[in-house]
């Protein structure tokens, strides 16, 4: 079977997004080692110092080094985001694949439940769950897991249904291939492209949701160096400490933008229904 040759990345914008994403991932891995100061140490004598040679991104209202908090927070923010994605991927795909294989009233019940869940905006639903569980980063993570799983359940169920209607599945049924082997040999390999696109796009969305929950006070709590919490901590000092808000805000912006661009690039190249191929 002929396949369309891969041609990504195609532009300097996509190359730039890949480089930024790689820098962010490396920062998340090594940020704690690169931080020039302890991100949690309070020094009121160094309160609200502007960017300088000693503090490259200035200090916050408690004298903590913003650069150190930004580097350390990269690991916390990205790890929280990937934790949400990993858990909803497992839960959602398990429900979706199970629903497609079982069919009947079980399939109908699970998908109606997913439809009800999808009727609420994920961030609003996560806000309710997080507030009920208590304000913390762990609560925000689980709140997003509870609100995000239907997307992957719906997507994996649709993919599995398409695969189960293929002729090679009928042949496998004739040979008595068990369901778990069908999942491993046919469903997961064929679903990989679509799922990796969704995961890449959701990294940006989940990260913004985690930062948003922290900003409004139901996620990570100050002095935790999570990017959204850093912005919340600095909003009282915008006039005379703009750097406290600007730098974590730029970190969130460029991270979300780069992963969105990479997700669009993967969709263009991996999604067979995409009409944006050059």
C-alpha positions in Angstrom: 0.0 0.0 0.0 1.3 3.4 -1.0 1.7 5.9 1.8 2.1 9.7 1.7 5.8 10.6 2.5 6.3 12.4 5.7 7.3 16.0 5.3 7.3 17.5 8.8 8.4 20.0 10.0 7.8 22.3 7.0 8.4 25.8 8.2 10.6 27.8 10.5 7.6 28.2 12.8 7.4 24.5 13.3 11.1 24.2 13.8 11.0 27.0 16.4 8.1 25.2 18.2 10.1 22.0 18.3 13.2 23.8 19.7 11.1 25.6 22.3 9.3 22.4 23.4 12.7 20.7 23.7 14.1 23.5 25.8 11.1 23.3 28.1 11.4 19.6 28.5 15.1 19.8 29.3 14.3 22.7 31.7 11.8 20.5 33.4 14.4 17.7 33.7 17.4 19.8 34.8 15.7 23.0 36.1 16.3 22.1 39.7 20.0 21.7 39.1 20.2 24.9 37.1 18.4 27.2 39.6 20.9 29.7 41.0 19.1 30.2 44.3 16.8 28.2 46.5 13.3 28.8 45.1 11.6 28.7 48.5 14.0 30.8 50.7 12.4 34.1 51.8 14.6 37.2 52.1 12.6 40.3 52.7 15.8 42.4 52.3 15.7 41.4 48.6 12.0 42.0 48.2 10.9 43.2 44.7 14.3 43.6 43.2 14.2 44.2 39.5 16.1 42.0 37.0 19.8 42.3 37.5 23.1 40.4 37.3 22.4 38.8 40.7 18.7 38.0 40.0 18.3 37.7 36.3 14.5 37.8 36.5 14.2 39.8 39.7 12.7 38.7 43.0 9.1 38.4 44.2 7.2 40.0 47.1 9.0 37.7 49.6 12.4 38.1 48.1 12.5 34.7 46.3 14.4 34.5 43.1 12.0 34.4 40.2 14.3 32.6 37.8 14.9 29.8 40.3 11.2 29.5 40.9 10.5 29.5 37.1 13.1 26.7 36.5 11.9 24.6 39.4 8.3 25.2 38.4 8.9 23.9 34.9 9.3 20.4 36.3 6.3 20.7 38.6 4.0 22.2 35.9 5.0 19.8 33.1 5.0 16.7 35.4 1.5 17.6 36.6 0.4 18.0 33.0 1.8 14.7 31.9 0.4 13.0 35.0 -3.1 14.1 34.0 -2.6 13.1 30.4 -1.2 9.7 31.3 -4.1 8.8 33.7 -6.9 10.0 31.4 -5.3 8.2 28.5 -5.3 4.9 30.4 -8.8 5.4 31.9 -10.4 6.9 28.8 -9.0 4.3 26.3 -9.8 1.4 28.6 -13.5 2.6 28.8 -13.7 3.4 25.1 -12.2 0.1 23.9 -14.2 -2.0 26.4 -17.4 -0.2 25.3 -16.7 -0.9 21.6 -15.9 -4.6 22.2 -18.9 -5.2 24.5 -21.5 -3.2 22.6 -25.2 -3.3 23.4 -26.6 -1.5 26.4 -23.2 -1.3 28.1 -21.8 0.6 25.2 -24.9 2.9 25.1 -24.7 3.5 28.9 -21.0 4.4 28.9 -21.2 6.7 25.9 -24.3 8.5 27.3 -22.4 9.0 30.5 -19.4 10.4 28.5 -21.9 12.7 26.6 -23.2 14.0 29.9 -19.7 14.7 31.1 -18.8 16.4 27.9 -21.8 18.7 28.3 -19.9 20.6 30.9 -16.8 22.7 30.1 -13.8 20.8 31.5 -12.3 23.7 33.4 -15.7 24.5 35.1 -16.1 20.8 36.0 -12.6 20.6 37.2 -13.1 23.7 39.3 -16.0 22.1 41.1 -14.1 18.8 41.8 -11.0 20.7 43.0 -13.0 22.9 45.3 -14.7 19.8 46.7 -11.5 17.9 47.3 -9.6 20.9 48.8 -7.2 23.4 47.3 -4.0 21.7 46.3 -2.0 20.7 43.3 -3.0 17.0 43.8 -6.6 18.0 43.9 -6.3 20.0 40.7 -4.6 17.0 39.0 -7.4 14.5 40.0 -10.1 17.1 39.2 -8.8 17.4 35.7 -8.6 13.6 35.4 -12.3 13.3 36.4 -13.3 16.0 33.8 -11.0 15.0 30.9 -11.5 11.2 30.5 -14.6 11.3 28.2 -12.6 12.8 25.4 -10.3 9.8 25.2 -13.2 7.4 25.9 -15.1 8.8 22.9 -12.1 8.9 20.6 -10.8 5.4 21.4 -14.3 3.9 21.1 -14.8 5.5 17.7 -11.4 4.2 16.5 -12.1 0.7 17.9 -15.5 0.5 16.2 -13.9 1.3 12.9 -11.2 -1.3 13.4 -13.7 -4.0 14.4 -15.6 -3.5 11.2 -12.5 -4.3 9.1 -12.3 -7.6 7.2 -9.1 -8.7 8.9 -11.0 -8.6 12.3 -13.6 -10.9 10.8 -10.8 -13.2 9.8 -9.3 -13.0 13.3 -12.7 -13.9 14.7 -12.8 -17.0 12.4 -9.5 -18.1 13.8 -10.6 -17.6 17.3 -8.2 -14.7 18.2 -9.1 -13.6 21.8 -10.2 -10.0 22.4 -7.0 -9.0 24.3 -4.9 -10.0 21.3 -7.1 -7.9 19.0 -6.5 -4.9 21.2 -2.7 -5.4 21.3 -2.2 -6.4 17.7 -4.8 -4.3 15.9 -6.5 -1.6 18.0 -3.6 0.0 19.8 -1.2 0.2 16.7 -3.9 1.6 14.5 -5.0 4.1 17.2 -1.5 5.4 17.9 -1.4 8.2 15.3 -4.7 9.7 16.3 -4.0 9.4 20.1 -0.6 11.0 19.8 -2.1 13.9 18.0 -4.8 14.3 20.8 -2.2 14.0 23.5 0.1 16.6 22.0 -2.8 19.1 21.7 -4.0 18.3 25.2 -0.6 19.0 26.8 -1.2 22.7 26.1 -4.9 22.6 27.2 -4.2 20.7 30.4 -1.2 22.8 31.3 -3.4 26.0 30.9 -6.1 24.4 33.0 -3.7 23.5 35.8 -2.2 27.0 35.8 -5.7 28.4 35.7 -6.9 26.4 38.7 -3.7 27.4 40.6 -4.3 31.1 39.7 -7.8 31.2 41.1 -6.7 29.4 44.3 -7.9 25.8 44.0 -4.7 24.3 42.6 -1.1 24.7 43.7 -0.7 27.0 46.8 1.9 29.6 47.4 4.8 29.3 47.9 4.8 26.2 45.6 6.7 27.3 42.4 4.0 26.3 40.0 3.6 28.8 37.1 0.0 29.6 37.7 0.5 30.1 41.4 3.5 32.4 40.7 1.2 34.6 38.6 -1.4 34.7 41.3 1.3 35.6 43.9 2.5 38.4 41.7 -0.7 40.1 40.7 -0.6 42.4 43.8 2.8 43.7 42.6 2.1 44.3 38.9 2.8 48.0 39.1 6.2 47.8 40.8 7.1 44.2 40.2 5.9 43.4 36.6 8.6 40.7 36.2 6.9 38.4 38.8 3.9 38.0 36.5 5.5 38.5 33.0 8.1 35.7 33.1 5.8 32.8 34.3 3.1 34.2 31.9 5.6 34.0 29.0 6.6 30.5 30.0 3.0 29.3 29.9 2.3 31.1 26.6 5.3 29.7 24.8 4.8 26.2 26.2 1.2 26.1 25.1 1.9 27.7 21.7 4.8 25.4 20.9 2.9 22.2 21.8 -0.2 23.4 19.8 1.9 24.0 16.7 3.5 20.6 17.1 0.1 19.0 17.5 -1.2 20.7 14.3 2.0 19.5 12.5 1.3 15.9 13.6 -2.3 16.2 12.7 -1.4 17.4 9.2 1.0 14.5 8.7 -0.6 11.6 10.6 -4.4 12.2 10.3 -5.6 10.6 7.1 -8.7 12.8 7.1 -6.7 16.0 7.2 -7.1 18.3 4.3 -4.2 20.5 5.1 -1.5 18.5 3.4 0.7 20.5 1.1 
